[in-house]
């Protein structure tokens, strides 16, 4: 994960596999850096995979 080089990021969005978006790994890593995490809601996640 890139380090924050003086930017004022407070909130990030995450797209990826369902496990990646809902699992604890990224949420914990971002929380340690003081960042809020947003992921698509359940219906949007389903739509992402149905378009393949």
Steps between C-alpha positions, in 0.01 A plus 500: 500500500643841409608721784337834559760761399339804656170473316180563687318182406227411746275264308576236235287274282585135444400280208600138458387151584225464758752364751733792438224756551334339802791322667695643792841549336450829315258641755752452782793635296309813400367552852857492638578788263194695611314451171130428454409222258208491255397194302208450261175382657392139449295559185782697338747226587274243333466720191880529473535123468199441276648722225789265432 
